[in-house]
Amino acid sequence: MDVTSGTMLAKLQNAAPYNLFFTTIPKSPETLEQANAITFTDLLCPSLGVLKCSLQINFIIDFKWLMEHKIGIYIYEDNSLRVVVSTANLYYEDWNHYNQGLWLSPSCRQLPEDSSEEDGESPTGFKSCLLNYLKHYNLPVVTPWIDYVKRADFSEIKVFLVTSVPGFHYPGAPGSHMHHVGEILTRHCSLPTGSDSEGPKSWKIIAQASSMGSFSKSPTDWLQGTLLRSLAAHQQTQSHSDPNLTLNVIFPTIDNVNNGHFGAESAGCLSYSKQTHEKQKWLHDYLYQWKADGLCRTRVIPHIKTYCRVSPCHKKLAWFFITSANISQAAWGGKMQRKEKRVYVRSCEAGVMFLPEFFGEDYFEIAPNGENRKIFPFMYDLPLTKYKSSDYPWCK
């Protein structure tokens, strides 16, 4: 196919195989030149196909502006489709003022008419997870989109779709980030064996978000307990609990916000209660500043939410997860009940998880090392910058 330079299809091919994009920020001109930075209208580029219709599932919508979304399904005239999973809501500022991330699927062609719903599944089970998520809404308006998905070939998709929906959820069943992420990592995350300086304990787990919830009076109640056990899972361990592991949390400080391109107005996407923080001051020991000088994005407040596991040399990832889910019990699921291991979820969330195994890699490279390997897009700076004693998280 002859692909014209500068089209969205050309950008997508250049971003392959990860298909991970960040938003362009007009106030930060350097972002306009970044190879994987796009505007919303890029998603409507005719180079991707002649758009027939689209479904947008979101949290906040401004009908006066173009659509942004957390999950979008785009149907083209040849009945192929693409799926977009994004951290952006449906209004102008979310796209132009904040750091956002989105994943764009390859083209999913229509299957032959005699195909079953199970045909065209991806190696990661993406199709069945998307169908379960759409069926959860139980709305007549969604039914045609379920039919489109049933008839589409998702076999080229290499990421996992992870969703949360309100209600109680148990291990082995869809519906909670907490269970699904832990199960994926237990099956597919491989970490080096060896001494503490090189083995699993040396690979840091990082959570970065734009909102935080109440974590109780003790870090082990949820943040360093239920959530960390899920994120720390990997193939080489039967137990997800390791008292030596710590969850590193990136959340903007007051100074981060005040020094942003829009000052205090930059904090529109941040949600954390001062009253809550005063009840969990222990969190300060786990907090890191927002810093993204490498991509000229430090002064752009992040609405993107990412979770990952980073090598001790800060050049490799064992896995990467981008999602709408902030660091909260409402999004991930509350404290796990020991006997039934069930969790309660309060919100609908969606994200995509990248595992090197499905890209023919041992790990994702996030910094050049002289080898001719594809660099995985990574937004913030490493090593992390810890909160100073005088730093305080931005609170409302």
VOGU-3710 file (C-alpha; in Angstrom, 3 decimals, decimal comma):
1> mdvtsgtmla> 0,000/0,000/0,000  1,260/3,463/-0,930  1,158/5,447/2,299  1,496/9,218/2,085  3,931/10,687/4,591  2,214/12,681/7,340  -1,064/10,765/7,248  -2,360/8,965/10,302  -1,803/5,622/8,603  1,854/6,555/8,119
11> klqnaapynl> 2,099/7,529/11,793  0,450/4,264/12,787  2,879/2,226/10,704  5,775/4,156/12,212  4,422/3,467/15,719  4,053/-0,277/15,085  4,068/-2,709/16,722  3,054/-0,868/19,902  0,566/1,629/18,376  0,860/3,812/21,477
21> ffttipkspe> 0,377/7,568/21,071  0,539/10,708/23,218  -1,350/13,964/22,727  0,137/17,015/21,069  0,162/20,050/23,377  0,005/23,464/21,624  1,631/25,160/24,642  4,581/22,798/24,319  5,616/23,132/20,640  8,205/20,371/20,923
31> tleqanaitf> 5,400/17,830/21,305  4,082/18,743/17,859  7,209/17,220/16,337  7,205/13,976/18,321  6,687/10,974/16,079  3,988/9,336/18,210  2,138/12,539/19,179  -1,222/13,094/17,497  -4,276/15,329/17,523  -7,814/14,026/17,774
41> tdllcpslgv> -8,537/14,769/14,135  -5,768/12,311/13,213  -8,150/9,550/14,292  -10,572/10,740/11,611  -7,916/10,785/8,878  -9,222/9,189/5,647  -5,962/7,250/5,338  -7,324/4,897/8,016  -10,402/4,212/5,904  -13,677/5,872/4,992
51> lkcslqinfi> -15,448/6,234/8,323  -19,042/5,036/8,389  -19,919/5,367/12,091  -18,375/5,239/15,554  -19,258/4,332/19,133  -17,825/6,377/22,017  -17,926/5,157/25,620  -16,833/7,862/28,022  -17,130/9,594/31,389  -17,302/13,308/30,481
61> idfkwlmehk> -18,677/14,618/27,179  -18,781/18,096/25,657  -21,137/17,896/22,690  -19,885/21,248/21,377  -16,534/19,713/20,519  -15,186/16,745/18,620  -15,249/13,378/20,288  -12,575/11,986/22,555  -13,062/8,753/24,389  -11,968/6,021/26,734
71> igiyiyedns> -13,112/3,303/24,334  -13,980/4,092/20,754  -14,983/1,702/17,985  -14,672/3,045/14,458  -16,484/1,269/11,619  -15,396/1,841/8,018  -17,232/1,449/4,730  -15,688/-1,988/4,119  -17,081/-3,028/7,559  -13,603/-3,307/9,052
81> lrvvvstanl> -13,129/-1,663/12,434  -10,507/-0,183/14,719  -10,619/0,111/18,499  -9,193/3,077/20,405  -8,516/2,897/24,134  -7,725/6,335/25,525  -7,305/8,198/28,814  -9,016/11,336/27,462  -12,540/12,492/28,164  -14,819/14,135/25,627
91> yyedwnhynq> -13,899/17,780/25,887  -11,390/20,219/24,429  -9,115/20,820/27,421  -8,572/17,113/27,983  -7,042/16,785/24,547  -5,119/20,050/24,255  -4,050/20,932/27,812  -3,156/17,609/29,442  -0,792/14,724/28,817  -2,914/11,855/27,540
101> glwlspscrq> -2,239/8,466/26,026  -4,099/6,248/23,611  -3,709/2,931/21,862  -5,018/2,419/18,329  -5,655/-1,085/17,067  -4,643/-2,413/13,672  -7,449/-2,778/11,161  -9,787/-5,632/12,122  -11,262/-6,991/8,924  -14,745/-8,464/8,635
111> lpedsseedg> -14,837/-12,253/8,981  -16,613/-14,521/6,477  -20,391/-14,710/6,988  -20,285/-18,284/8,307  -17,802/-17,408/11,076  -18,673/-17,903/14,743  -18,348/-15,393/17,569  -15,214/-17,237/18,758  -13,452/-16,872/15,386  -11,014/-14,024/14,938
121> esptgfkscl> -9,847/-14,034/18,555  -6,495/-12,493/19,433  -3,754/-14,413/21,289  -4,609/-12,215/24,291  -8,368/-12,780/24,359  -9,005/-9,146/23,411  -12,177/-9,873/21,443  -13,982/-11,805/24,164  -13,026/-9,194/26,759  -14,385/-6,386/24,564
131> lnylkhynlp> -17,624/-8,300/23,979  -18,079/-8,893/27,708  -17,509/-5,212/28,393  -20,017/-4,066/25,756  -22,622/-6,597/26,902  -22,330/-5,245/30,451  -24,052/-2,007/29,391  -27,182/-3,931/28,387  -28,376/-1,093/26,171  -30,195/-1,504/22,830
141> vvtpwidyvk> -28,019/1,223/21,283  -24,907/-0,925/21,911  -26,329/-4,099/20,297  -25,294/-3,237/16,700  -21,735/-2,611/17,937  -21,649/-5,981/19,637  -22,594/-7,506/16,277  -19,815/-5,584/14,520  -17,285/-6,887/17,047  -18,550/-10,468/16,735
151> radfseikvf> -17,955/-10,342/12,978  -14,469/-8,781/13,166  -11,055/-10,447/13,037  -8,964/-9,411/16,065  -6,203/-11,965/15,491  -3,493/-9,340/14,870  -3,989/-7,583/18,212  -1,120/-8,181/20,657  -2,302/-6,337/23,787  -4,658/-7,398/26,554
161> lvtsvpgfhy> -7,868/-5,470/27,104  -8,464/-5,037/30,841  -11,807/-3,714/32,085  -13,618/-3,026/35,330  -17,395/-2,870/35,816  -19,388/-2,161/38,991  -20,144/-5,065/41,311  -18,493/-7,947/43,176  -15,884/-9,883/41,216  -14,030/-13,127/41,797
171> pgapgshmhh> -10,740/-14,561/40,472  -10,888/-16,028/36,971  -13,852/-13,904/35,905  -13,871/-10,606/33,993  -14,856/-7,367/35,640  -12,021/-6,127/37,849  -8,598/-4,678/37,127  -7,361/-6,208/40,365  -7,934/-9,832/39,401  -7,312/-9,560/35,670
181> vgeiltrhcs> -3,967/-7,732/35,924  -2,662/-10,150/38,550  -3,723/-13,152/36,473  -2,120/-11,802/33,288  1,162/-11,117/35,074  1,167/-14,520/36,776  0,880/-16,214/33,387  3,009/-13,964/31,203  5,393/-11,712/33,169  8,909/-13,100/33,229
191> lptgsdsegp> 11,544/-11,437/35,412  15,256/-12,253/35,661  16,339/-14,608/38,412  19,431/-13,853/40,458  20,601/-11,716/43,332  18,491/-8,961/44,871  20,383/-6,398/42,780  19,360/-8,102/39,531  16,358/-10,293/40,343  12,632/-9,509/40,626
201> kswkiiaqas> 12,994/-7,402/43,789  15,162/-4,907/41,901  12,492/-4,227/39,242  10,472/-1,246/40,494  6,710/-1,114/40,247  5,430/2,358/39,339  1,870/3,684/39,416  1,172/7,082/37,827  -2,269/8,670/37,860  -4,301/11,878/37,973
211> smgsfskspt> -6,493/10,891/40,895  -6,070/9,003/44,155  -8,586/7,679/46,616  -8,688/6,781/50,283  -6,258/3,977/51,108  -7,050/3,573/54,845  -4,839/4,338/57,825  -2,104/1,840/56,963  -0,242/1,331/53,652  -0,681/-2,439/53,942
221> dwlqgtllrs> -4,476/-2,171/54,059  -4,752/-1,666/50,292  -1,963/0,220/48,483  0,897/-1,961/49,718  -1,423/-4,903/50,160  -4,176/-5,792/47,694  -3,026/-3,488/44,857  0,682/-4,255/45,143  0,059/-8,015/45,195  -1,722/-7,690/41,849
231> laahqqtqsh> 0,989/-5,529/40,247  3,854/-7,595/41,685  2,674/-10,909/40,244  4,994/-12,756/37,854  5,712/-16,276/36,597  8,518/-17,045/39,016  6,527/-16,763/42,224  3,558/-18,560/43,692  2,961/-15,803/46,197  2,340/-12,241/45,088
241> sdpnltlnvi> 3,252/-10,855/48,490  6,783/-9,582/49,101  7,383/-7,301/52,087  10,478/-5,867/50,407  8,567/-4,465/47,423  7,262/-0,917/47,362  4,788/0,753/45,057  6,225/4,015/43,703  3,443/6,550/43,071  3,770/9,510/40,692
251> fptidnvnng> 1,362/12,346/41,442  1,841/16,093/40,757  2,946/18,339/43,593  1,639/21,837/44,236  4,803/23,167/42,573  4,248/20,904/39,549  0,835/22,480/39,053  1,817/26,080/39,753  4,704/25,799/37,288  2,472/24,262/34,625
261> hfgaesagcl> 1,562/26,056/31,405  -1,818/27,067/32,832  -0,912/27,428/36,510  -3,662/26,366/38,899  -6,002/25,899/35,930  -3,744/22,997/34,953  -5,136/21,040/37,892  -8,583/20,618/36,383  -7,855/16,971/35,661  -6,433/16,194/39,121
271> syskqthekq> -8,618/14,771/41,856  -7,367/14,162/45,383  -8,933/15,402/48,597  -6,856/17,282/51,166  -9,097/15,839/53,849  -8,246/12,350/52,602  -4,532/13,084/52,452  -4,478/14,367/56,037  -5,771/10,948/57,103  -3,050/9,079/55,191
281> kwlhdylyqw> 0,070/11,189/55,567  2,113/7,987/55,374  1,538/8,228/51,611  4,200/10,965/51,388  6,905/8,285/51,653  5,646/6,643/48,449  5,173/9,778/46,336  7,242/11,058/43,404  7,034/14,289/41,454  5,727/14,575/37,910
291> kadglcrtrv> 8,780/15,106/35,715  8,959/14,572/31,945  11,772/16,833/30,743  12,891/14,266/28,185  9,711/14,781/26,162  9,226/18,446/27,111  6,074/17,534/29,053  6,930/18,472/32,661  4,823/21,639/32,490  1,895/19,673/31,037
301> iphiktycrv> -0,156/18,069/33,804  -0,763/14,332/33,266  -4,258/12,992/32,895  -2,729/9,796/31,527  -2,717/6,806/33,921  0,019/4,204/33,586  1,434/1,305/35,550  4,657/-0,539/34,777  7,621/-2,510/36,091  11,047/-0,995/35,393
311> spchkklawf> 14,496/-2,598/35,391  17,173/-1,402/37,846  19,058/0,203/34,930  15,903/2,232/34,035  16,144/1,124/30,394  13,718/-1,801/30,230  10,103/-2,619/31,060  8,803/-6,030/32,099  5,289/-4,839/31,218  3,287/-1,653/30,670
321> fitsanisqa> -0,360/-0,826/31,341  -2,259/2,280/30,208  -5,787/2,628/31,525  -8,575/4,955/32,577  -8,281/3,534/36,103  -6,786/5,869/38,677  -5,220/4,671/41,927  -8,405/3,969/43,824  -10,420/1,129/45,265  -13,397/2,289/43,210
331> awggkmqrke> -11,529/1,663/39,953  -9,410/-1,391/40,803  -11,526/-3,088/43,430  -11,431/-2,760/47,196  -9,576/-4,788/49,778  -9,669/-8,450/48,798  -11,674/-10,675/51,090  -9,387/-13,519/52,132  -11,796/-16,426/51,927  -13,523/-15,753/48,620
341> krvyvrscea> -10,873/-13,350/47,220  -13,649/-11,202/45,866  -13,347/-7,459/45,341  -15,954/-4,756/44,888  -15,648/-2,327/41,942  -17,595/0,928/41,724  -16,719/2,307/38,280  -16,359/1,315/34,640  -12,723/1,367/33,476  -10,757/0,171/30,467
351> gvmflpeffg> -7,110/-0,128/29,554  -4,644/-2,115/27,474  -1,709/-4,096/28,829  1,526/-4,758/26,956  3,539/-7,927/27,635  6,870/-8,474/25,793  6,057/-12,138/25,122  3,368/-11,162/22,613  5,759/-8,897/20,703  8,513/-11,500/20,420
361> edyfeiapng> 10,626/-9,718/23,046  12,105/-10,525/26,447  11,408/-6,971/27,633  10,510/-3,546/26,229  13,401/-1,200/25,497  12,676/2,381/26,656  16,158/3,827/26,094  18,591/3,258/23,187  21,438/0,872/24,045  23,211/0,568/20,708
371> enrkifpfmy> 21,049/-2,300/19,481  18,713/-1,795/16,552  15,558/-2,387/18,585  12,242/-0,593/18,563  11,938/1,844/21,470  8,771/1,575/23,523  7,061/4,992/24,033  7,555/6,176/27,604  6,509/9,605/28,848  8,096/10,487/32,184
381> dlpltkykss> 11,725/10,694/33,283  13,696/7,937/34,996  15,036/7,676/37,612  12,101/9,119/39,514  12,311/12,307/41,589  11,105/11,716/45,139  8,929/14,241/46,999  10,976/16,605/49,142  9,918/16,992/52,765  8,340/20,312/51,807
391> dypwck> 6,398/18,910/48,839  2,646/18,401/49,066  0,382/16,670/46,543  -2,054/18,902/44,690  -5,354/18,601/46,525  -8,817/20,000/46,064
//
